[in-house]
């Protein structure tokens, strides 16, 4: 009888252990009301003009995180990839998301508030905000962004691409 009881307790510990461990890793309970979110500068890996707020975790370290990004109307993120999967939830506004290594707005999908997208690692994609928009990114850190064209990377301070007039070689 004792042996059966010990086996049952050991089995429960094995089953509940990972859940208990992940709950322990989450830390203290937190609540963020929209008016209490503290916005600051977005990561320097994003084009200028965005604001960000880390709600959970640390995007620069191993582990889960939740990052909200506030984008002004007309904001765009050139084609890029991520080394880890990314979950996007559109909190407010309208966010367009397109696939591919070239920014072809005609093929982008318009995501209204309440929309959700899951992006696997390594998939080239681009995005733009059609109006003031807030997007939440949930992913595993460390989070990074790799631009398809290095000239698009704001961290490199490379001069903007030269634009040739139509018909010029």
mmCIF file of the C-alpha atoms, coordinates in Angstrom:
data_MODEL
# 
_entry.id   MODEL 
# 
loop_
_atom_site.group_PDB 
_atom_site.id 
_atom_site.type_symbol 
_atom_site.label_atom_id 
_atom_site.label_alt_id 
_atom_site.label_comp_id 
_atom_site.label_asym_id 
_atom_site.label_entity_id 
_atom_site.label_seq_id 
_atom_site.pdbx_PDB_ins_code 
_atom_site.Cartn_x 
_atom_site.Cartn_y 
_atom_site.Cartn_z 
_atom_site.occupancy 
_atom_site.B_iso_or_equiv 
_atom_site.pdbx_formal_charge 
_atom_site.auth_seq_id 
_atom_site.auth_comp_id 
_atom_site.auth_asym_id 
_atom_site.auth_atom_id 
_atom_site.pdbx_PDB_model_num 
ATOM 1   C CA . UNK A 1 1   ? 0.000  0.000  0.000   1.00 0.00 ? 1   UNK A CA 1 
ATOM 2   C CA . UNK A 1 2   ? 2.816  2.427  0.928   1.00 0.00 ? 2   UNK A CA 1 
ATOM 3   C CA . UNK A 1 3   ? 4.596  1.542  -2.282  1.00 0.00 ? 3   UNK A CA 1 
ATOM 4   C CA . UNK A 1 4   ? 1.487  2.341  -4.367  1.00 0.00 ? 4   UNK A CA 1 
ATOM 5   C CA . UNK A 1 5   ? 1.066  5.667  -2.563  1.00 0.00 ? 5   UNK A CA 1 
ATOM 6   C CA . UNK A 1 6   ? 4.720  6.591  -3.137  1.00 0.00 ? 6   UNK A CA 1 
ATOM 7   C CA . UNK A 1 7   ? 4.425  5.610  -6.800  1.00 0.00 ? 7   UNK A CA 1 
ATOM 8   C CA . UNK A 1 8   ? 1.317  7.790  -7.171  1.00 0.00 ? 8   UNK A CA 1 
ATOM 9   C CA . UNK A 1 9   ? 3.020  10.765 -5.489  1.00 0.00 ? 9   UNK A CA 1 
ATOM 10  C CA . UNK A 1 10  ? 6.148  10.301 -7.625  1.00 0.00 ? 10  UNK A CA 1 
ATOM 11  C CA . UNK A 1 11  ? 4.025  10.117 -10.789 1.00 0.00 ? 11  UNK A CA 1 
ATOM 12  C CA . UNK A 1 12  ? 2.161  13.306 -9.837  1.00 0.00 ? 12  UNK A CA 1 
ATOM 13  C CA . UNK A 1 13  ? 5.473  15.059 -9.198  1.00 0.00 ? 13  UNK A CA 1 
ATOM 14  C CA . UNK A 1 14  ? 6.708  14.053 -12.642 1.00 0.00 ? 14  UNK A CA 1 
ATOM 15  C CA . UNK A 1 15  ? 3.488  15.231 -14.280 1.00 0.00 ? 15  UNK A CA 1 
ATOM 16  C CA . UNK A 1 16  ? 3.113  18.452 -12.271 1.00 0.00 ? 16  UNK A CA 1 
ATOM 17  C CA . UNK A 1 17  ? 6.819  19.242 -12.017 1.00 0.00 ? 17  UNK A CA 1 
ATOM 18  C CA . UNK A 1 18  ? 7.214  20.979 -15.401 1.00 0.00 ? 18  UNK A CA 1 
ATOM 19  C CA . UNK A 1 19  ? 4.034  23.001 -14.857 1.00 0.00 ? 19  UNK A CA 1 
ATOM 20  C CA . UNK A 1 20  ? 5.158  24.010 -11.391 1.00 0.00 ? 20  UNK A CA 1 
ATOM 21  C CA . UNK A 1 21  ? 8.602  24.901 -12.744 1.00 0.00 ? 21  UNK A CA 1 
ATOM 22  C CA . UNK A 1 22  ? 7.172  27.120 -15.506 1.00 0.00 ? 22  UNK A CA 1 
ATOM 23  C CA . UNK A 1 23  ? 4.900  28.852 -12.991 1.00 0.00 ? 23  UNK A CA 1 
ATOM 24  C CA . UNK A 1 24  ? 7.906  29.478 -10.748 1.00 0.00 ? 24  UNK A CA 1 
ATOM 25  C CA . UNK A 1 25  ? 9.821  30.966 -13.672 1.00 0.00 ? 25  UNK A CA 1 
ATOM 26  C CA . UNK A 1 26  ? 6.986  33.407 -14.405 1.00 0.00 ? 26  UNK A CA 1 
ATOM 27  C CA . UNK A 1 27  ? 7.646  35.330 -11.194 1.00 0.00 ? 27  UNK A CA 1 
ATOM 28  C CA . UNK A 1 28  ? 5.071  37.519 -9.550  1.00 0.00 ? 28  UNK A CA 1 
ATOM 29  C CA . UNK A 1 29  ? 1.571  38.215 -10.810 1.00 0.00 ? 29  UNK A CA 1 
ATOM 30  C CA . UNK A 1 30  ? 1.345  41.440 -12.830 1.00 0.00 ? 30  UNK A CA 1 
ATOM 31  C CA . UNK A 1 31  ? -1.500 43.364 -14.393 1.00 0.00 ? 31  UNK A CA 1 
ATOM 32  C CA . UNK A 1 32  ? -1.114 46.139 -16.960 1.00 0.00 ? 32  UNK A CA 1 
ATOM 33  C CA . UNK A 1 33  ? -4.036 48.440 -17.587 1.00 0.00 ? 33  UNK A CA 1 
ATOM 34  C CA . UNK A 1 34  ? -3.715 50.338 -20.876 1.00 0.00 ? 34  UNK A CA 1 
ATOM 35  C CA . UNK A 1 35  ? -3.343 53.704 -19.144 1.00 0.00 ? 35  UNK A CA 1 
ATOM 36  C CA . UNK A 1 36  ? -0.548 52.341 -16.910 1.00 0.00 ? 36  UNK A CA 1 
ATOM 37  C CA . UNK A 1 37  ? 1.717  51.058 -19.697 1.00 0.00 ? 37  UNK A CA 1 
ATOM 38  C CA . UNK A 1 38  ? 4.988  52.980 -19.741 1.00 0.00 ? 38  UNK A CA 1 
ATOM 39  C CA . UNK A 1 39  ? 6.049  53.624 -23.317 1.00 0.00 ? 39  UNK A CA 1 
ATOM 40  C CA . UNK A 1 40  ? 9.636  54.348 -24.255 1.00 0.00 ? 40  UNK A CA 1 
ATOM 41  C CA . UNK A 1 41  ? 11.950 54.169 -27.221 1.00 0.00 ? 41  UNK A CA 1 
ATOM 42  C CA . UNK A 1 42  ? 11.582 51.079 -29.395 1.00 0.00 ? 42  UNK A CA 1 
ATOM 43  C CA . UNK A 1 43  ? 14.606 48.811 -29.879 1.00 0.00 ? 43  UNK A CA 1 
ATOM 44  C CA . UNK A 1 44  ? 17.226 50.413 -32.128 1.00 0.00 ? 44  UNK A CA 1 
ATOM 45  C CA . UNK A 1 45  ? 16.801 47.485 -34.513 1.00 0.00 ? 45  UNK A CA 1 
ATOM 46  C CA . UNK A 1 46  ? 13.452 48.980 -35.583 1.00 0.00 ? 46  UNK A CA 1 
ATOM 47  C CA . UNK A 1 47  ? 13.171 52.037 -37.831 1.00 0.00 ? 47  UNK A CA 1 
ATOM 48  C CA . UNK A 1 48  ? 12.869 55.361 -35.990 1.00 0.00 ? 48  UNK A CA 1 
ATOM 49  C CA . UNK A 1 49  ? 9.427  56.564 -34.954 1.00 0.00 ? 49  UNK A CA 1 
ATOM 50  C CA . UNK A 1 50  ? 8.099  53.585 -32.976 1.00 0.00 ? 50  UNK A CA 1 
ATOM 51  C CA . UNK A 1 51  ? 7.623  53.341 -29.221 1.00 0.00 ? 51  UNK A CA 1 
ATOM 52  C CA . UNK A 1 52  ? 7.736  50.163 -27.148 1.00 0.00 ? 52  UNK A CA 1 
ATOM 53  C CA . UNK A 1 53  ? 6.786  48.742 -23.762 1.00 0.00 ? 53  UNK A CA 1 
ATOM 54  C CA . UNK A 1 54  ? 8.016  45.446 -22.340 1.00 0.00 ? 54  UNK A CA 1 
ATOM 55  C CA . UNK A 1 55  ? 5.127  43.826 -20.480 1.00 0.00 ? 55  UNK A CA 1 
ATOM 56  C CA . UNK A 1 56  ? 6.778  40.564 -19.555 1.00 0.00 ? 56  UNK A CA 1 
ATOM 57  C CA . UNK A 1 57  ? 10.271 39.106 -19.618 1.00 0.00 ? 57  UNK A CA 1 
ATOM 58  C CA . UNK A 1 58  ? 13.247 40.616 -21.387 1.00 0.00 ? 58  UNK A CA 1 
ATOM 59  C CA . UNK A 1 59  ? 13.498 40.422 -25.196 1.00 0.00 ? 59  UNK A CA 1 
ATOM 60  C CA . UNK A 1 60  ? 17.321 40.532 -24.953 1.00 0.00 ? 60  UNK A CA 1 
ATOM 61  C CA . UNK A 1 61  ? 17.550 37.411 -22.765 1.00 0.00 ? 61  UNK A CA 1 
ATOM 62  C CA . UNK A 1 62  ? 16.584 33.738 -22.949 1.00 0.00 ? 62  UNK A CA 1 
ATOM 63  C CA . UNK A 1 63  ? 12.938 33.097 -22.130 1.00 0.00 ? 63  UNK A CA 1 
ATOM 64  C CA . UNK A 1 64  ? 9.441  34.235 -22.950 1.00 0.00 ? 64  UNK A CA 1 
ATOM 65  C CA . UNK A 1 65  ? 8.618  37.906 -23.393 1.00 0.00 ? 65  UNK A CA 1 
ATOM 66  C CA . UNK A 1 66  ? 5.724  40.165 -24.350 1.00 0.00 ? 66  UNK A CA 1 
ATOM 67  C CA . UNK A 1 67  ? 6.572  43.423 -26.106 1.00 0.00 ? 67  UNK A CA 1 
ATOM 68  C CA . UNK A 1 68  ? 4.073  46.025 -27.278 1.00 0.00 ? 68  UNK A CA 1 
ATOM 69  C CA . UNK A 1 69  ? 5.095  48.308 -30.107 1.00 0.00 ? 69  UNK A CA 1 
ATOM 70  C CA . UNK A 1 70  ? 3.262  51.536 -30.946 1.00 0.00 ? 70  UNK A CA 1 
ATOM 71  C CA . UNK A 1 71  ? 3.576  52.479 -34.607 1.00 0.00 ? 71  UNK A CA 1 
ATOM 72  C CA . UNK A 1 72  ? 2.530  55.799 -36.128 1.00 0.00 ? 72  UNK A CA 1 
ATOM 73  C CA . UNK A 1 73  ? 0.451  55.913 -39.310 1.00 0.00 ? 73  UNK A CA 1 
ATOM 74  C CA . UNK A 1 74  ? 2.688  55.323 -42.335 1.00 0.00 ? 74  UNK A CA 1 
ATOM 75  C CA . UNK A 1 75  ? 5.375  53.450 -40.354 1.00 0.00 ? 75  UNK A CA 1 
ATOM 76  C CA . UNK A 1 76  ? 6.989  50.532 -42.156 1.00 0.00 ? 76  UNK A CA 1 
ATOM 77  C CA . UNK A 1 77  ? 9.448  47.767 -41.363 1.00 0.00 ? 77  UNK A CA 1 
ATOM 78  C CA . UNK A 1 78  ? 11.414 46.617 -44.438 1.00 0.00 ? 78  UNK A CA 1 
ATOM 79  C CA . UNK A 1 79  ? 11.764 42.922 -45.323 1.00 0.00 ? 79  UNK A CA 1 
ATOM 80  C CA . UNK A 1 80  ? 13.420 40.993 -42.518 1.00 0.00 ? 80  UNK A CA 1 
ATOM 81  C CA . UNK A 1 81  ? 13.571 37.647 -40.723 1.00 0.00 ? 81  UNK A CA 1 
ATOM 82  C CA . UNK A 1 82  ? 13.759 36.463 -37.117 1.00 0.00 ? 82  UNK A CA 1 
ATOM 83  C CA . UNK A 1 83  ? 15.820 33.555 -35.796 1.00 0.00 ? 83  UNK A CA 1 
ATOM 84  C CA . UNK A 1 84  ? 12.922 32.464 -33.583 1.00 0.00 ? 84  UNK A CA 1 
ATOM 85  C CA . UNK A 1 85  ? 9.180  32.256 -34.124 1.00 0.00 ? 85  UNK A CA 1 
ATOM 86  C CA . UNK A 1 86  ? 7.051  35.288 -33.365 1.00 0.00 ? 86  UNK A CA 1 
ATOM 87  C CA . UNK A 1 87  ? 3.401  35.639 -32.361 1.00 0.00 ? 87  UNK A CA 1 
ATOM 88  C CA . UNK A 1 88  ? 1.715  38.939 -33.249 1.00 0.00 ? 88  UNK A CA 1 
ATOM 89  C CA . UNK A 1 89  ? -1.557 40.280 -31.890 1.00 0.00 ? 89  UNK A CA 1 
ATOM 90  C CA . UNK A 1 90  ? -2.940 43.522 -33.265 1.00 0.00 ? 90  UNK A CA 1 
ATOM 91  C CA . UNK A 1 91  ? -4.167 45.446 -30.221 1.00 0.00 ? 91  UNK A CA 1 
ATOM 92  C CA . UNK A 1 92  ? -5.417 48.558 -32.028 1.00 0.00 ? 92  UNK A CA 1 
ATOM 93  C CA . UNK A 1 93  ? -5.255 50.164 -35.438 1.00 0.00 ? 93  UNK A CA 1 
ATOM 94  C CA . UNK A 1 94  ? -4.480 48.344 -38.662 1.00 0.00 ? 94  UNK A CA 1 
ATOM 95  C CA . UNK A 1 95  ? -1.257 46.501 -39.440 1.00 0.00 ? 95  UNK A CA 1 
ATOM 96  C CA . UNK A 1 96  ? -0.387 45.091 -42.853 1.00 0.00 ? 96  UNK A CA 1 
ATOM 97  C CA . UNK A 1 97  ? 1.885  42.089 -43.107 1.00 0.00 ? 97  UNK A CA 1 
ATOM 98  C CA . UNK A 1 98  ? 3.442  40.730 -46.285 1.00 0.00 ? 98  UNK A CA 1 
ATOM 99  C CA . UNK A 1 99  ? 5.691  37.801 -47.097 1.00 0.00 ? 99  UNK A CA 1 
ATOM 100 C CA . UNK A 1 100 ? 8.803  37.946 -49.211 1.00 0.00 ? 100 UNK A CA 1 
ATOM 101 C CA . UNK A 1 101 ? 12.198 39.555 -49.565 1.00 0.00 ? 101 UNK A CA 1 
ATOM 102 C CA . UNK A 1 102 ? 10.783 42.567 -51.476 1.00 0.00 ? 102 UNK A CA 1 
ATOM 103 C CA . UNK A 1 103 ? 8.311  45.057 -50.050 1.00 0.00 ? 103 UNK A CA 1 
ATOM 104 C CA . UNK A 1 104 ? 5.311  44.488 -52.315 1.00 0.00 ? 104 UNK A CA 1 
ATOM 105 C CA . UNK A 1 105 ? 2.413  46.197 -50.555 1.00 0.00 ? 105 UNK A CA 1 
ATOM 106 C CA . UNK A 1 106 ? -0.120 44.759 -53.016 1.00 0.00 ? 106 UNK A CA 1 
ATOM 107 C CA . UNK A 1 107 ? 0.404  41.270 -51.589 1.00 0.00 ? 107 UNK A CA 1 
ATOM 108 C CA . UNK A 1 108 ? 0.183  42.278 -47.921 1.00 0.00 ? 108 UNK A CA 1 
ATOM 109 C CA . UNK A 1 109 ? -2.664 41.158 -45.677 1.00 0.00 ? 109 UNK A CA 1 
ATOM 110 C CA . UNK A 1 110 ? -4.424 43.890 -43.701 1.00 0.00 ? 110 UNK A CA 1 
ATOM 111 C CA . UNK A 1 111 ? -4.828 42.897 -40.046 1.00 0.00 ? 111 UNK A CA 1 
ATOM 112 C CA . UNK A 1 112 ? -7.434 44.848 -38.062 1.00 0.00 ? 112 UNK A CA 1 
ATOM 113 C CA . UNK A 1 113 ? -7.466 45.135 -34.263 1.00 0.00 ? 113 UNK A CA 1 
ATOM 114 C CA . UNK A 1 114 ? -7.988 41.709 -32.713 1.00 0.00 ? 114 UNK A CA 1 
ATOM 115 C CA . UNK A 1 115 ? -6.130 39.886 -35.515 1.00 0.00 ? 115 UNK A CA 1 
ATOM 116 C CA . UNK A 1 116 ? -3.389 37.359 -34.787 1.00 0.00 ? 116 UNK A CA 1 
ATOM 117 C CA . UNK A 1 117 ? -0.432 36.076 -36.807 1.00 0.00 ? 117 UNK A CA 1 
ATOM 118 C CA . UNK A 1 118 ? 2.192  33.421 -36.156 1.00 0.00 ? 118 UNK A CA 1 
ATOM 119 C CA . UNK A 1 119 ? 5.464  33.796 -38.031 1.00 0.00 ? 119 UNK A CA 1 
ATOM 120 C CA . UNK A 1 120 ? 7.899  30.860 -38.107 1.00 0.00 ? 120 UNK A CA 1 
ATOM 121 C CA . UNK A 1 121 ? 11.632 31.583 -37.807 1.00 0.00 ? 121 UNK A CA 1 
ATOM 122 C CA . UNK A 1 122 ? 13.545 32.454 -40.965 1.00 0.00 ? 122 UNK A CA 1 
ATOM 123 C CA . UNK A 1 123 ? 10.551 33.595 -43.069 1.00 0.00 ? 123 UNK A CA 1 
ATOM 124 C CA . UNK A 1 124 ? 11.218 36.895 -44.884 1.00 0.00 ? 124 UNK A CA 1 
ATOM 125 C CA . UNK A 1 125 ? 8.397  39.367 -44.243 1.00 0.00 ? 125 UNK A CA 1 
ATOM 126 C CA . UNK A 1 126 ? 7.654  43.091 -44.023 1.00 0.00 ? 126 UNK A CA 1 
ATOM 127 C CA . UNK A 1 127 ? 5.039  45.215 -42.320 1.00 0.00 ? 127 UNK A CA 1 
ATOM 128 C CA . UNK A 1 128 ? 3.472  48.653 -42.322 1.00 0.00 ? 128 UNK A CA 1 
ATOM 129 C CA . UNK A 1 129 ? 0.892  50.558 -40.310 1.00 0.00 ? 129 UNK A CA 1 
ATOM 130 C CA . UNK A 1 130 ? -2.053 52.049 -42.185 1.00 0.00 ? 130 UNK A CA 1 
ATOM 131 C CA . UNK A 1 131 ? -3.014 54.116 -39.135 1.00 0.00 ? 131 UNK A CA 1 
ATOM 132 C CA . UNK A 1 132 ? -1.733 54.584 -35.583 1.00 0.00 ? 132 UNK A CA 1 
ATOM 133 C CA . UNK A 1 133 ? -1.335 50.965 -34.470 1.00 0.00 ? 133 UNK A CA 1 
ATOM 134 C CA . UNK A 1 134 ? -0.312 48.933 -31.427 1.00 0.00 ? 134 UNK A CA 1 
ATOM 135 C CA . UNK A 1 135 ? 1.062  45.420 -31.984 1.00 0.00 ? 135 UNK A CA 1 
ATOM 136 C CA . UNK A 1 136 ? 2.017  42.907 -29.311 1.00 0.00 ? 136 UNK A CA 1 
ATOM 137 C CA . UNK A 1 137 ? 4.905  40.528 -29.980 1.00 0.00 ? 137 UNK A CA 1 
ATOM 138 C CA . UNK A 1 138 ? 5.144  37.351 -27.932 1.00 0.00 ? 138 UNK A CA 1 
ATOM 139 C CA . UNK A 1 139 ? 8.205  35.208 -28.503 1.00 0.00 ? 139 UNK A CA 1 
ATOM 140 C CA . UNK A 1 140 ? 11.194 33.529 -26.938 1.00 0.00 ? 140 UNK A CA 1 
ATOM 141 C CA . UNK A 1 141 ? 14.249 35.686 -26.412 1.00 0.00 ? 141 UNK A CA 1 
ATOM 142 C CA . UNK A 1 142 ? 16.716 36.734 -27.257 1.00 0.00 ? 142 UNK A CA 1 
ATOM 143 C CA . UNK A 1 143 ? 14.686 38.505 -29.951 1.00 0.00 ? 143 UNK A CA 1 
ATOM 144 C CA . UNK A 1 144 ? 16.419 39.764 -33.026 1.00 0.00 ? 144 UNK A CA 1 
ATOM 145 C CA . UNK A 1 145 ? 15.660 41.134 -36.445 1.00 0.00 ? 145 UNK A CA 1 
ATOM 146 C CA . UNK A 1 146 ? 17.787 40.538 -39.539 1.00 0.00 ? 146 UNK A CA 1 
ATOM 147 C CA . UNK A 1 147 ? 17.065 42.764 -42.513 1.00 0.00 ? 147 UNK A CA 1 
ATOM 148 C CA . UNK A 1 148 ? 17.133 41.143 -45.947 1.00 0.00 ? 148 UNK A CA 1 
ATOM 149 C CA . UNK A 1 149 ? 18.932 44.216 -47.312 1.00 0.00 ? 149 UNK A CA 1 
ATOM 150 C CA . UNK A 1 150 ? 21.555 45.407 -44.802 1.00 0.00 ? 150 UNK A CA 1 
ATOM 151 C CA . UNK A 1 151 ? 21.014 48.988 -46.033 1.00 0.00 ? 151 UNK A CA 1 
ATOM 152 C CA . UNK A 1 152 ? 17.575 48.830 -44.346 1.00 0.00 ? 152 UNK A CA 1 
ATOM 153 C CA . UNK A 1 153 ? 19.095 48.093 -40.923 1.00 0.00 ? 153 UNK A CA 1 
ATOM 154 C CA . UNK A 1 154 ? 18.870 51.261 -38.786 1.00 0.00 ? 154 UNK A CA 1 
ATOM 155 C CA . UNK A 1 155 ? 21.687 49.976 -36.529 1.00 0.00 ? 155 UNK A CA 1 
ATOM 156 C CA . UNK A 1 156 ? 24.220 50.222 -39.359 1.00 0.00 ? 156 UNK A CA 1 
ATOM 157 C CA . UNK A 1 157 ? 23.750 53.946 -40.110 1.00 0.00 ? 157 UNK A CA 1 
ATOM 158 C CA . UNK A 1 158 ? 24.147 53.244 -43.806 1.00 0.00 ? 158 UNK A CA 1 
ATOM 159 C CA . UNK A 1 159 ? 23.168 55.985 -46.229 1.00 0.00 ? 159 UNK A CA 1 
ATOM 160 C CA . UNK A 1 160 ? 19.699 55.507 -47.730 1.00 0.00 ? 160 UNK A CA 1 
ATOM 161 C CA . UNK A 1 161 ? 19.501 53.622 -50.996 1.00 0.00 ? 161 UNK A CA 1 
ATOM 162 C CA . UNK A 1 162 ? 20.016 55.801 -54.022 1.00 0.00 ? 162 UNK A CA 1 
ATOM 163 C CA . UNK A 1 163 ? 16.849 56.148 -56.056 1.00 0.00 ? 163 UNK A CA 1 
ATOM 164 C CA . UNK A 1 164 ? 17.335 56.397 -59.789 1.00 0.00 ? 164 UNK A CA 1 
ATOM 165 C CA . UNK A 1 165 ? 14.863 58.328 -61.877 1.00 0.00 ? 165 UNK A CA 1 
ATOM 166 C CA . UNK A 1 166 ? 12.788 56.156 -64.244 1.00 0.00 ? 166 UNK A CA 1 
ATOM 167 C CA . UNK A 1 167 ? 14.550 55.498 -67.525 1.00 0.00 ? 167 UNK A CA 1 
ATOM 168 C CA . UNK A 1 168 ? 18.063 56.084 -66.161 1.00 0.00 ? 168 UNK A CA 1 
ATOM 169 C CA . UNK A 1 169 ? 20.670 53.317 -66.285 1.00 0.00 ? 169 UNK A CA 1 
# 
